[in-house]
Amino acid sequence: MAMAQQQRQKHTEGYLRNDSQHTLALKSSKVWEGDQRTKFPETILFRDVGEFTHDAGPNDGSVAGLAYQIADDGKKWIVAWSNPRGEDSKVYTDIVDGYIDWVQIKKELDDRGEPSYEAVRFGYRAAVVIDPKACSPVMTATIEPRI
């Protein structure tokens, strides 16, 4: 039975809600585990939701990160998730100004990631949640002005 569960197609379903008052443009993505060809949303308009499904690989999980440029602002919204085989899922988010350091983002995801994570920086609030126990969890992330 465990082998049958392991053979099922594992994936992460993502929903990215843009309440930032700006258009978001995909600046960079990094896939550490899973389908390298996934088409992540290129642009997310204000008050819109970008959706994607990231499939795990045949022998690994769905572990990746996205960096969206907050248009008219220059800051970048980072959303990263880890949905590995045999472990609970976790997420990480941040708002950065400047270089996107994927090595540091992966370290933060591994060391500080949780089922729910929030960052408040540069006048924005970013939040992301994932079901830590689901085989193929839904991840929901939101960015909005800091109130």
Phi and psi restraints in degrees (value plus and minus 20) as a CYANA .aco file:
   2 ALA   PHI     -81.2   -41.2
   2 ALA   PSI     -56.9   -16.9
   3 MET   PHI     -85.8   -45.8
   3 MET   PSI     -59.4   -19.4
   4 ALA   PHI     -83.5   -43.5
   4 ALA   PSI     -60.8   -20.8
   5 GLN   PHI     -84.2   -44.2
   5 GLN   PSI     -59.9   -19.9
   6 GLN   PHI     -86.2   -46.2
   6 GLN   PSI     -48.1    -8.1
   7 GLN   PHI    -100.5   -60.5
   7 GLN   PSI     -38.1     1.9
   8 ARG   PHI     -80.7   -40.7
   8 ARG   PSI     130.9   170.9
   9 GLN   PHI     -93.2   -53.2
   9 GLN   PSI      91.6   131.6
  10 LYS   PHI    -108.6   -68.6
  10 LYS   PSI     123.5   163.5
  11 HIS   PHI    -176.7  -136.7
  11 HIS   PSI     150.2   190.2
  12 THR   PHI    -141.8  -101.8
  12 THR   PSI     107.3   147.3
  13 GLU   PHI    -119.0   -79.0
  13 GLU   PSI     102.8   142.8
  14 GLY   PHI    -134.3   -94.3
  14 GLY   PSI     119.8   159.8
  15 TYR   PHI    -149.7  -109.7
  15 TYR   PSI      99.3   139.3
  16 LEU   PHI    -134.7   -94.7
  16 LEU   PSI      87.7   127.7
  17 ARG   PHI    -113.5   -73.5
  17 ARG   PSI     104.3   144.3
  18 ASN   PHI    -124.9   -84.9
  18 ASN   PSI      82.9   122.9
  19 ASP   PHI    -135.3   -95.3
  19 ASP   PSI       4.9    44.9
  20 SER   PHI     -96.3   -56.3
  20 SER   PSI     -30.5     9.5
  21 GLN   PHI      55.0    95.0
  21 GLN   PSI      -7.3    32.7
  22 HIS   PHI    -156.0  -116.0
  22 HIS   PSI     144.7   184.7
  23 THR   PHI    -101.7   -61.7
  23 THR   PSI     120.2   160.2
  24 LEU   PHI    -123.0   -83.0
  24 LEU   PSI     117.2   157.2
  25 ALA   PHI    -146.3  -106.3
  25 ALA   PSI     109.2   149.2
  26 LEU   PHI     -81.9   -41.9
  26 LEU   PSI      98.1   138.1
  27 LYS   PHI    -117.3   -77.3
  27 LYS   PSI     -56.1   -16.1
  28 SER   PHI    -182.0  -142.0
  28 SER   PSI     133.1   173.1
  29 SER   PHI    -161.4  -121.4
  29 SER   PSI     133.9   173.9
  30 LYS   PHI    -160.7  -120.7
  30 LYS   PSI     101.8   141.8
  31 VAL   PHI    -128.7   -88.7
  31 VAL   PSI      93.9   133.9
  32 TRP   PHI    -108.2   -68.2
  32 TRP   PSI     -56.3   -16.3
  33 GLU   PHI    -160.5  -120.5
  33 GLU   PSI     122.4   162.4
  34 GLY   PHI      88.0   128.0
  34 GLY   PSI    -188.5  -148.5
  35 ASP   PHI     -85.6   -45.6
  35 ASP   PSI      95.2   135.2
  36 GLN   PHI     -93.8   -53.8
  36 GLN   PSI     -34.3     5.7
  37 ARG   PHI    -119.2   -79.2
  37 ARG   PSI     -12.5    27.5
  38 THR   PHI     -76.9   -36.9
  38 THR   PSI     115.3   155.3
  39 LYS   PHI    -112.8   -72.8
  39 LYS   PSI      81.5   121.5
  40 PHE   PHI    -104.7   -64.7
  40 PHE   PSI     133.0   173.0
  41 PRO   PHI     -76.8   -36.8
  41 PRO   PSI     107.6   147.6
  42 GLU   PHI     -96.9   -56.9
  42 GLU   PSI     -58.1   -18.1
  43 THR   PHI    -157.1  -117.1
  43 THR   PSI     119.1   159.1
  44 ILE   PHI    -147.9  -107.9
  44 ILE   PSI      93.5   133.5
  45 LEU   PHI     -92.4   -52.4
  45 LEU   PSI     138.1   178.1
  46 PHE   PHI     -75.3   -35.3
  46 PHE   PSI     114.2   154.2
  47 ARG   PHI      47.4    87.4
  47 ARG   PSI       0.0    40.0
  48 ASP   PHI    -133.0   -93.0
  48 ASP   PSI     149.0   189.0
  49 VAL   PHI    -144.1  -104.1
  49 VAL   PSI     104.7   144.7
  50 GLY   PHI    -110.1   -70.1
  50 GLY   PSI     116.3   156.3
  51 GLU   PHI    -144.9  -104.9
  51 GLU   PSI     128.2   168.2
  52 PHE   PHI    -178.1  -138.1
  52 PHE   PSI     142.2   182.2
  53 THR   PHI    -146.9  -106.9
  53 THR   PSI     102.5   142.5
  54 HIS   PHI    -128.4   -88.4
  54 HIS   PSI      92.7   132.7
  55 ASP   PHI     -99.4   -59.4
  55 ASP   PSI     122.1   162.1
  56 ALA   PHI     -93.1   -53.1
  56 ALA   PSI     142.1   182.1
  57 GLY   PHI     -99.1   -59.1
  57 GLY   PSI     151.9   191.9
  58 PRO   PHI     -84.0   -44.0
  58 PRO   PSI     -45.7    -5.7
  59 ASN   PHI    -146.1  -106.1
  59 ASN   PSI     -14.2    25.8
  60 ASP   PHI    -156.7  -116.7
  60 ASP   PSI    -190.5  -150.5
  61 GLY   PHI    -122.4   -82.4
  61 GLY   PSI    -178.9  -138.9
  62 SER   PHI    -135.3   -95.3
  62 SER   PSI      81.8   121.8
  63 VAL   PHI    -154.3  -114.3
  63 VAL   PSI      96.3   136.3
  64 ALA   PHI    -179.1  -139.1
  64 ALA   PSI     152.4   192.4
  65 GLY   PHI    -165.4  -125.4
  65 GLY   PSI     130.6   170.6
  66 LEU   PHI    -147.4  -107.4
  66 LEU   PSI     125.5   165.5
  67 ALA   PHI    -147.7  -107.7
  67 ALA   PSI      95.9   135.9
  68 TYR   PHI    -127.3   -87.3
  68 TYR   PSI     107.9   147.9
  69 GLN   PHI     -93.7   -53.7
  69 GLN   PSI     109.8   149.8
  70 ILE   PHI    -106.4   -66.4
  70 ILE   PSI      79.7   119.7
  71 ALA   PHI     -74.1   -34.1
  71 ALA   PSI     130.6   170.6
  72 ASP   PHI      49.3    89.3
  72 ASP   PSI     -17.9    22.1
  73 ASP   PHI    -148.0  -108.0
  73 ASP   PSI     -62.1   -22.1
  74 GLY   PHI      75.2   115.2
  74 GLY   PSI     -37.5     2.5
  75 LYS   PHI     -95.2   -55.2
  75 LYS   PSI     141.7   181.7
  76 LYS   PHI    -145.3  -105.3
  76 LYS   PSI     116.8   156.8
  77 TRP   PHI    -117.0   -77.0
  77 TRP   PSI     102.3   142.3
  78 ILE   PHI    -122.4   -82.4
  78 ILE   PSI     110.4   150.4
  79 VAL   PHI    -149.7  -109.7
  79 VAL   PSI     102.6   142.6
  80 ALA   PHI    -153.8  -113.8
  80 ALA   PSI     126.6   166.6
  81 TRP   PHI    -159.6  -119.6
  81 TRP   PSI     134.3   174.3
  82 SER   PHI    -153.1  -113.1
  82 SER   PSI      91.0   131.0
  83 ASN   PHI    -143.2  -103.2
  83 ASN   PSI      51.8    91.8
  84 PRO   PHI    -103.4   -63.4
  84 PRO   PSI     145.2   185.2
  85 ARG   PHI     -96.3   -56.3
  85 ARG   PSI     113.0   153.0
  86 GLY   PHI      60.1   100.1
  86 GLY   PSI     -13.5    26.5
  87 GLU   PHI    -158.7  -118.7
  87 GLU   PSI     141.7   181.7
  88 ASP   PHI     -88.4   -48.4
  88 ASP   PSI     130.8   170.8
  89 SER   PHI    -101.6   -61.6
  89 SER   PSI     133.1   173.1
  90 LYS   PHI    -171.8  -131.8
  90 LYS   PSI     144.5   184.5
  91 VAL   PHI    -155.5  -115.5
  91 VAL   PSI     145.9   185.9
  92 TYR   PHI    -170.7  -130.7
  92 TYR   PSI     123.6   163.6
  93 THR   PHI    -162.1  -122.1
  93 THR   PSI     135.1   175.1
  94 ASP   PHI    -179.4  -139.4
  94 ASP   PSI     146.7   186.7
  95 ILE   PHI    -144.6  -104.6
  95 ILE   PSI     102.2   142.2
  96 VAL   PHI    -142.4  -102.4
  96 VAL   PSI     138.2   178.2
  97 ASP   PHI    -142.8  -102.8
  97 ASP   PSI      91.3   131.3
  98 GLY   PHI      90.9   130.9
  98 GLY   PSI    -165.2  -125.2
  99 TYR   PHI     -80.6   -40.6
  99 TYR   PSI     118.6   158.6
 100 ILE   PHI    -114.1   -74.1
 100 ILE   PSI      87.7   127.7
 101 ASP   PHI    -118.6   -78.6
 101 ASP   PSI      71.6   111.6
 102 TRP   PHI     -84.2   -44.2
 102 TRP   PSI     -50.5   -10.5
 103 VAL   PHI     -83.7   -43.7
 103 VAL   PSI     -65.5   -25.5
 104 GLN   PHI     -88.4   -48.4
 104 GLN   PSI     -59.0   -19.0
 105 ILE   PHI     -82.6   -42.6
 105 ILE   PSI     -63.1   -23.1
 106 LYS   PHI     -83.8   -43.8
 106 LYS   PSI     -59.5   -19.5
 107 LYS   PHI     -82.5   -42.5
 107 LYS   PSI     -64.3   -24.3
 108 GLU   PHI     -82.8   -42.8
 108 GLU   PSI     -62.6   -22.6
 109 LEU   PHI     -80.1   -40.1
 109 LEU   PSI     -67.8   -27.8
 110 ASP   PHI     -85.8   -45.8
 110 ASP   PSI     -63.9   -23.9
 111 ASP   PHI    -106.5   -66.5
 111 ASP   PSI     -54.5   -14.5
 112 ARG   PHI    -139.9   -99.9
 112 ARG   PSI     -26.7    13.3
 113 GLY   PHI     -79.0   -39.0
 113 GLY   PSI     126.7   166.7
 114 GLU   PHI    -161.4  -121.4
 114 GLU   PSI     151.0   191.0
 115 PRO   PHI     -84.0   -44.0
 115 PRO   PSI     -41.5    -1.5
 116 SER   PHI    -160.0  -120.0
 116 SER   PSI     114.1   154.1
 117 TYR   PHI    -164.4  -124.4
 117 TYR   PSI     123.4   163.4
 118 GLU   PHI    -157.1  -117.1
 118 GLU   PSI     124.2   164.2
 119 ALA   PHI    -155.1  -115.1
 119 ALA   PSI     117.5   157.5
 120 VAL   PHI    -146.1  -106.1
 120 VAL   PSI      91.2   131.2
 121 ARG   PHI    -174.7  -134.7
 121 ARG   PSI     131.5   171.5
 122 PHE   PHI      33.1    73.1
 122 PHE   PSI      12.1    52.1
 123 GLY   PHI      63.2   103.2
 123 GLY   PSI      -8.6    31.4
 124 TYR   PHI    -146.4  -106.4
 124 TYR   PSI     134.8   174.8
 125 ARG   PHI    -139.7   -99.7
 125 ARG   PSI     104.1   144.1
 126 ALA   PHI    -137.4   -97.4
 126 ALA   PSI     117.3   157.3
 127 ALA   PHI    -159.5  -119.5
 127 ALA   PSI     126.6   166.6
 128 VAL   PHI    -166.7  -126.7
 128 VAL   PSI     121.6   161.6
 129 VAL   PHI    -155.8  -115.8
 129 VAL   PSI     132.2   172.2
 130 ILE   PHI    -168.0  -128.0
 130 ILE   PSI     129.2   169.2
 131 ASP   PHI     -97.8   -57.8
 131 ASP   PSI      93.3   133.3
 132 PRO   PHI     -90.1   -50.1
 132 PRO   PSI     -41.1    -1.1
 133 LYS   PHI    -120.4   -80.4
 133 LYS   PSI     -36.0     4.0
 134 ALA   PHI     -90.6   -50.6
 134 ALA   PSI     123.0   163.0
 135 CYS   PHI     -84.9   -44.9
 135 CYS   PSI     -64.1   -24.1
 136 SER   PHI    -146.1  -106.1
 136 SER   PSI      61.0   101.0
 137 PRO   PHI     -97.2   -57.2
 137 PRO   PSI     140.8   180.8
 138 VAL   PHI    -114.3   -74.3
 138 VAL   PSI     111.9   151.9
 139 MET   PHI    -133.9   -93.9
 139 MET   PSI     107.9   147.9
 140 THR   PHI    -141.4  -101.4
 140 THR   PSI     106.2   146.2
 141 ALA   PHI    -147.3  -107.3
 141 ALA   PSI     126.5   166.5
 142 THR   PHI    -158.9  -118.9
 142 THR   PSI     122.2   162.2
 143 ILE   PHI    -146.4  -106.4
 143 ILE   PSI     118.0   158.0
 144 GLU   PHI    -172.1  -132.1
 144 GLU   PSI     143.7   183.7
 145 PRO   PHI     -83.4   -43.4
 145 PRO   PSI     126.3   166.3
 146 ARG   PHI     -92.5   -52.5
 146 ARG   PSI     109.0   149.0
